[in-house]
Amino acid sequence: MDSTFFSQFIMITDIKTVIFIIALIGLLFLTSKIKSKLNFTKLMIVSTLLGIGLGIIIQYVAKFPQDPSKIAWITEVSKWYGLIGYGFMDLLKMLVVPLVFVSIIRVIMNMNEGENLSKLTSRSIIMLLGTTAIAAIIGIIVGNLLNLGVGSQVVKATEQIREISPIVDTLRGLLPSNPVKAMAEANIVAIVIFAVFIGLAIKRLNKKYSSIIKPLTDLVEAFYKVIVSVAITIIKFMPYAVIALMANTIAENGIQSIFGVVDFIIALYISVAIMFIIHLAIIWINGLNPKTYLKSASKALILGFTSRSSVGTLPVTIETLTDNVGVDSGTASFVGSLGSNMGMNGCAGIYPALMAVTIANMAGIEMNFSFYAMLVIVVTISSLGIAGIPGTATMAVSVVISGMGMGAYFPLVGGIIAIDPILDMGRTMLNVNGTMTTAITVANSLDKIDKSNIKSV
C-alpha cells in the first residue's frame, strides 16, 4: 500500500494502522457498554486510563522510538485518532463564540439595578492576575530548589523566539474593531467587550422601549437555552474523546522524549500540585468543601488535562460552575470567558517562571532579589498582554524571557519546547482550575453562589 491514494489520502499504509484503529473502536464500544454502570467522574477516569494504556501499547509495538513522528504508521494512527479526539474539541470550540456572546449579553441585561458590572470585572481581573503572581513565585521557588538548568550542557536548538508585539499593540488588538472578525478568530476578550456594550444598550433602552426591545431579549433567552442544550449533548461524548486524546498524546510524543528533561517535567508538576492546593485553600476559605468541589469539578479538570485547551474546555467549565458548584450563570460565563484568555496560572504563570530560572542557570546569569521581583512583575503583566493569542504558553515564555533581557538564550530550552504537549496537560488543567477558583471567589464576594447546590457527579 505505497500508492499516493493510501499514503496521503486514506493514510493507511501499514497493517498496524488498521489494528490500532480497530483497537480504538473496540475501546469506544467498551466505554459505551460500561457508561450506564459508572457515574460520569468514574467513567472519565476509566477513559483516561484506557487512553494511557493504548498509547503505551502503541509505543511498545513501535519499540519506544526516539522520534515517533518519523514512523509512518504512528503518524497515520495519530491522524485517525485525531478525528475522534480533536474532532470533539472542534465541536466544543464551535460552541465557544455563541455561548460567550449570548451569555454575557444575558447577564448584563438581567442585572438588577443595584448590581455593579465594574465590581464583577475588577474583582475577576484582580483575582486572575493575583493567582498568576502566586503561581510565578511558586515556579521560582521550585525551579531553584530543583536547580533547573544547573550543570546542563549548552546545546544548539532549532527553536527560535517568537516575534513579539508591544503590549500596547496587543491590548489594542483585543478591542473589537471588527466584531465579525473577532468571532471568526475566537478573540474572546473582544467578544466579551462587544457583548457588554450590547447588553448595556439593551438594559438602558429597556427602561423606555421595553415593548420594542422585548423580542430581542426573548431571542437572547431562547438562544441561550438552545446553545446550552447543544453543549450538554456534545459533552456526553467526552469520555470517548478522552481515550483518543490521551492515546494520541503518548503516541505522538513517545516516552523517550521525556528522559532528557525529566527534571523540568517533575518541577512543573510539583509546582502545579502546590498551586492546585492553594486553589483548594481559596475555595475552602470561600465556604466550599474542597473534597466535594473536586468531585463536582472533575469533568472540566479531566477535559482540560486531556484536551490541553482552556478555550475548548470553556463550555464544560461554565456548565460545571453553574450546574455542579452553584455559581450564578452570569458570573460563571463572565469569569470563565476572561479566565480562558488571561491570568492563566499554568501556561502564563508557572511555566514562564520555571523557564526563566532554567535559562538563567544555563546561561550563568546572576539571580538576586531584584531579578525575582522583576520576573514576577513581568510574568503577571504578560499573562494579561498575551490574552487571545494562539500558542499562549510559548508566547508567554517569549515575552517573559525578552522582558528579562534573556531573549538571546531562548534556543537553549529547545528540548523542553519539544515535549510541550506533556507539560501542557498539567498546565491547562491548572488554568481551568484557576478560572473556576476565581469564579467561586468572585461569586461569593457578590453573593452570587448557592453553596447548597454544589454536588458531585
C-alpha positions in Angstrom: 0.0 0.0 0.0 2.6 2.5 -1.1 0.4 4.5 -3.6 -0.4 8.1 -3.0 -4.1 7.2 -2.5 -3.3 5.1 0.6 -0.3 7.1 1.9 -1.7 10.7 1.6 -5.5 10.4 1.2 -6.6 7.3 3.1 -3.5 7.4 5.4 -3.4 3.7 5.9 -0.2 2.0 4.6 0.5 -0.5 7.3 -1.4 -3.3 9.0 -0.5 -1.8 12.4 -2.5 1.3 11.5 -5.6 -0.9 10.8 -5.0 -2.8 14.0 -4.8 0.2 16.3 -7.8 1.9 14.6 -9.8 -1.3 15.4 -8.4 -1.2 18.9 -9.7 2.3 19.4 -13.1 1.4 18.1 -13.1 -1.6 20.5 -12.4 0.7 23.5 -15.1 3.1 22.4 -17.5 0.3 22.2 -16.4 -1.0 25.6 -16.9 2.5 27.1 -20.4 2.7 25.6 -21.2 -0.6 27.4 -20.0 0.4 30.8 -21.2 4.1 30.8 -24.5 3.1 32.4 -22.8 1.4 35.3 -20.4 4.3 36.3 -21.1 7.9 37.2 -19.5 10.5 34.9 -16.4 11.1 37.1 -15.5 7.4 37.3 -16.2 7.0 33.6 -13.8 9.8 32.8 -11.1 8.3 34.9 -11.5 4.9 33.3 -11.4 6.6 29.8 -8.2 8.3 30.7 -6.6 5.1 31.9 -7.7 3.3 28.7 -6.2 6.1 26.6 -2.9 5.9 28.5 -2.8 2.1 28.2 -3.5 2.3 24.4 -0.8 4.9 23.9 1.8 2.9 25.8 0.9 -0.2 23.7 1.4 1.8 20.5 4.8 2.9 21.8 5.7 -0.7 22.8 4.8 -2.0 19.3 7.0 0.7 17.8 9.8 -0.2 20.2 9.7 3.1 22.0 11.3 5.2 19.2 13.3 8.4 19.9 11.2 10.3 17.3 7.7 8.8 16.8 7.0 11.4 14.0 9.4 9.5 11.7 7.4 6.3 11.9 4.8 6.4 9.2 2.2 4.2 10.8 2.3 6.1 14.1 1.6 9.3 12.1 -1.3 7.6 10.4 -2.7 6.3 13.7 -2.4 9.8 15.3 -4.2 11.3 12.3 -7.1 8.8 12.7 -7.2 9.2 16.5 -7.3 12.9 16.0 -10.6 12.5 14.1 -12.2 11.4 17.4 -10.2 13.4 19.9 -9.6 16.7 18.1 -12.9 16.4 16.3 -14.6 16.5 19.7 -12.6 19.6 20.6 -13.7 21.2 17.4 -17.3 20.7 18.4 -16.6 22.3 21.7 -14.8 25.2 20.1 -17.9 25.6 17.9 -19.8 26.5 21.0 -17.4 29.0 22.5 -18.2 32.1 20.5 -22.0 31.8 20.6 -22.0 30.7 24.2 -19.8 33.5 25.4 -21.5 36.1 23.3 -25.1 35.3 24.3 -24.1 34.6 28.0 -22.5 38.0 28.5 -25.4 39.8 26.9 -27.8 37.8 29.0 -26.0 38.5 32.3 -25.8 42.3 31.6 -29.4 42.7 30.5 -30.7 40.7 33.5 -28.7 42.6 36.1 -30.7 44.3 38.9 -30.3 48.0 39.4 -28.2 47.6 42.5 -25.6 45.3 40.8 -22.3 46.7 39.6 -20.6 45.4 36.5 -17.4 47.2 37.3 -17.1 45.2 40.6 -17.6 42.0 38.7 -14.9 43.0 36.2 -12.3 44.4 38.6 -12.6 41.6 41.1 -12.3 39.0 38.3 -9.1 40.6 36.8 -7.5 41.2 40.2 -8.1 37.6 41.2 -6.8 36.2 38.0 -3.7 38.3 38.0 -3.1 37.8 41.7 -3.2 34.0 41.5 -0.9 34.2 38.5 1.6 36.2 40.5 1.5 33.5 43.2 2.0 30.8 40.6 5.1 32.6 39.3 6.5 32.8 42.8 5.9 29.0 43.3 7.6 28.4 39.9 10.7 30.4 41.0 11.0 28.6 44.3 10.6 25.1 42.9 12.9 25.9 40.0 15.6 26.9 42.4 15.1 24.1 44.8 15.5 21.6 42.0 18.4 23.5 40.4 16.8 23.6 37.0 19.5 24.2 34.3 22.4 24.0 36.7 25.2 22.0 35.1 23.3 21.5 31.8 25.3 21.3 28.7 24.6 24.2 26.4 23.4 22.8 23.1 22.3 24.4 19.9 18.5 24.3 19.4 16.4 25.0 16.4 13.5 26.6 18.3 13.6 30.4 17.8 12.0 33.1 19.9 8.6 34.2 18.6 8.0 37.6 17.2 6.7 39.8 20.0 4.4 42.8 19.7 4.4 45.7 22.2 1.9 45.2 24.9 0.1 48.3 23.9 -0.5 46.9 20.4 -1.5 43.6 21.8 -4.1 45.2 24.1 -5.4 47.3 21.3 -5.7 44.2 19.2 -8.2 42.8 21.8 -10.6 45.6 21.1 -13.4 44.6 18.7 -12.8 46.9 15.8 -14.4 44.2 13.7 -16.8 42.0 15.8 -17.3 39.5 12.9 -13.5 39.1 12.6 -13.2 38.8 16.4 -15.7 36.0 16.4 -14.0 34.2 13.4 -10.7 34.4 15.2 -12.2 33.4 18.6 -10.9 36.6 20.2 -12.8 36.0 23.4 -11.8 39.3 25.1 -13.0 41.3 22.1 -16.3 39.3 22.0 -16.8 39.9 25.7 -16.3 43.7 25.2 -18.7 43.7 22.3 -21.3 41.7 24.2 -21.0 44.0 27.2 -21.8 47.1 25.1 -24.8 45.3 23.6 -26.0 44.1 27.0 -25.7 47.7 28.5 -27.6 49.1 25.5 -30.4 46.6 25.9 -30.6 47.3 29.7 -30.7 51.1 29.1 -33.2 51.0 26.3 -35.4 48.5 28.2 -36.5 51.3 30.5 -38.2 53.4 27.9 -38.7 51.0 25.0 -39.4 47.7 26.7 -42.1 46.7 24.2 -39.7 47.2 21.3 -36.8 45.6 23.0 -38.7 42.6 24.3 -38.4 40.4 21.1 -34.6 40.8 21.3 -34.5 39.9 25.0 -36.7 36.9 24.3 -34.4 35.9 21.5 -31.4 36.1 23.7 -33.0 34.0 26.4 -34.2 31.4 23.9 -30.8 31.2 22.1 -29.1 30.8 25.5 -31.4 27.8 26.3 -30.7 26.3 22.9 -26.9 26.7 23.0 -26.8 25.2 26.5 -28.8 22.2 25.3 -26.4 21.7 22.4 -23.4 21.9 24.8 -25.0 19.2 27.1 -25.4 16.9 24.1 -21.8 17.3 22.9 -20.4 16.9 26.4 -21.9 13.4 26.6 -19.4 12.3 24.1 -16.4 13.4 26.2 -15.4 10.0 27.6 -14.9 8.7 24.1 -12.8 11.7 23.1 -10.6 11.4 26.2 -9.5 7.9 25.2 -8.3 9.1 21.7 -6.8 12.4 23.1 -4.7 10.6 25.7 -3.6 7.8 23.4 -2.7 10.3 20.8 -0.5 12.4 23.1 1.6 9.4 24.2 1.8 8.0 20.7 2.9 11.3 19.1 5.5 12.3 21.7 6.8 9.0 22.9 8.3 8.1 26.2 12.0 8.5 25.2 11.4 12.2 24.6 10.8 12.9 28.2 14.0 11.4 29.6 16.3 14.4 28.8 14.1 16.9 30.5 12.6 14.8 33.3 13.8 17.3 35.9 11.8 20.1 34.3 8.7 17.9 34.0 9.0 17.0 37.7 9.4 20.7 38.6 6.4 21.7 36.6 4.1 19.1 38.0 5.3 19.8 41.6 4.5 23.5 41.0 1.1 22.6 39.5 0.3 20.4 42.6 1.3 23.2 45.0 -0.7 25.8 43.2 -3.6 23.4 43.0 -3.6 23.0 46.8 -3.6 26.8 47.1 -6.7 26.9 44.8 -8.4 24.4 47.1 -7.4 26.5 50.1 -9.0 29.6 48.5 -12.1 27.5 47.7 -12.3 26.4 51.3 -12.0 30.0 52.5 -15.0 30.7 50.3 -17.0 28.2 52.3 -16.9 25.1 50.0 -15.7 21.7 50.9 -12.6 21.0 48.7 -13.3 17.3 48.5 -16.8 17.9 47.3 -15.6 20.5 44.9 -13.1 18.1 43.3 -15.8 15.6 42.7 -18.0 18.4 41.2 -15.3 19.9 39.0 -13.7 16.6 37.8 -15.4 16.8 34.4 -13.8 20.1 33.5 -10.4 19.3 35.0 -10.1 15.9 33.2 -11.1 17.5 29.9 -8.6 20.4 30.4 -5.8 17.8 31.2 -6.5 15.6 28.1 -7.5 18.3 25.6 -4.8 20.9 26.5 -7.2 23.7 25.6 -8.5 26.2 28.1 -10.8 27.8 25.4 -12.0 24.5 24.2 -12.9 23.4 27.8 -14.8 26.7 28.4 -18.3 25.3 27.7 -17.7 22.5 30.2 -16.1 24.9 32.7 -19.2 27.1 32.6 -21.6 24.2 32.9 -19.6 22.8 35.8 -19.7 26.1 37.7 -23.4 26.6 37.2 -24.8 23.1 37.4 -22.4 21.4 39.9 -20.9 24.2 42.0 -23.9 26.6 42.2 -22.3 29.7 40.7 -24.7 32.2 39.1 -24.8 31.5 35.4 -23.9 35.1 34.5 -20.9 35.2 36.8 -19.7 31.8 35.6 -19.9 32.9 32.0 -18.2 36.2 32.5 -15.3 35.0 34.7 -15.0 31.8 32.7 -14.6 33.8 29.5 -11.9 36.1 31.0 -10.1 33.2 32.7 -9.7 31.2 29.5 -7.8 34.1 28.0 -5.9 35.9 30.7 -4.2 35.2 34.1 -3.7 31.6 33.3 -1.8 30.2 36.3 -0.2 27.2 34.4 0.6 28.5 31.0 1.3 32.1 31.8 2.4 31.8 35.5 4.3 28.7 36.5 5.7 27.8 33.1 7.4 31.1 32.2 8.9 31.4 35.7 10.4 27.9 35.5 11.8 28.6 32.0 13.3 31.9 33.2 15.1 30.2 36.1 16.3 27.3 33.8 17.6 29.7 31.2 19.3 31.9 33.8 21.1 28.9 35.3 22.1 27.6 31.9 23.4 31.0 30.8 25.2 31.8 34.1 23.0 34.8 34.8 23.0 36.0 38.5 19.6 35.7 40.1 19.0 38.1 43.1 16.0 39.7 44.7 15.6 42.3 42.0 15.8 39.6 39.3 13.0 37.7 41.0 10.9 40.7 41.7 11.1 41.8 38.1 10.3 38.3 37.0 7.1 38.2 39.0 6.1 41.6 37.6 6.8 40.7 34.0 5.1 37.3 34.3 2.0 38.9 35.8 1.7 41.6 33.2 2.5 39.2 30.4 -0.4 37.0 31.5 -2.7 39.8 30.6 -0.9 41.1 27.5 -0.9 37.8 25.6 -4.6 37.1 26.0 -6.3 35.7 22.9 -3.1 34.9 21.1 -2.6 31.4 19.7 0.3 29.4 21.3 -0.2 31.1 24.7 2.4 29.2 26.7 5.2 29.6 24.2 4.3 33.2 23.6 4.2 33.8 27.4 7.7 32.4 27.7 8.9 34.5 24.7 7.5 37.7 26.3 8.9 36.9 29.7 12.3 35.9 28.5 12.6 39.0 26.4 11.3 41.2 29.2 14.0 39.8 31.4 16.7 40.6 28.8 17.4 37.0 28.1 15.9 36.7 24.6 19.2 35.6 23.0 19.3 32.5 25.3 15.8 31.2 24.3 17.2 28.5 22.0 18.7 26.8 25.0 15.4 25.4 26.0 14.5 23.7 22.7 14.4 20.3 24.3 11.7 21.5 26.7 9.7 23.0 23.9 9.9 19.7 22.1 7.9 17.9 24.8 5.4 20.8 25.3 2.3 18.6 25.0 3.3 16.6 28.1 3.8 19.8 30.0 0.7 21.4 28.6 -1.7 18.8 30.1 -0.9 19.8 33.7 -0.7 23.5 32.8 -4.1 23.6 31.2 -5.7 21.7 34.0 -4.4 24.3 36.4 -5.6 27.1 34.1 -9.1 25.6 34.2 -9.0 25.2 38.0 -7.7 28.7 38.4 -10.6 30.0 36.4 -13.1 28.1 38.5 -11.4 29.2 41.7 -11.7 32.8 40.6 -15.3 32.4 39.6 -16.2 30.9 43.0 -14.3 33.7 44.8 -15.9 36.5 42.8 -19.4 34.9 43.0 -19.0 34.5 46.8 -18.0 38.2 47.2 -21.0 39.3 45.2 -23.4 36.7 46.9 -23.9 35.0 43.6 -23.3 31.4 44.6 -25.7 28.9 46.0 -23.5 26.7 48.3 -26.3 24.3 48.9 -26.3 23.5 45.2 -22.8 22.1 45.0 -22.9 18.4 44.0 -20.6 15.7 42.8 -21.2 13.8 39.5 
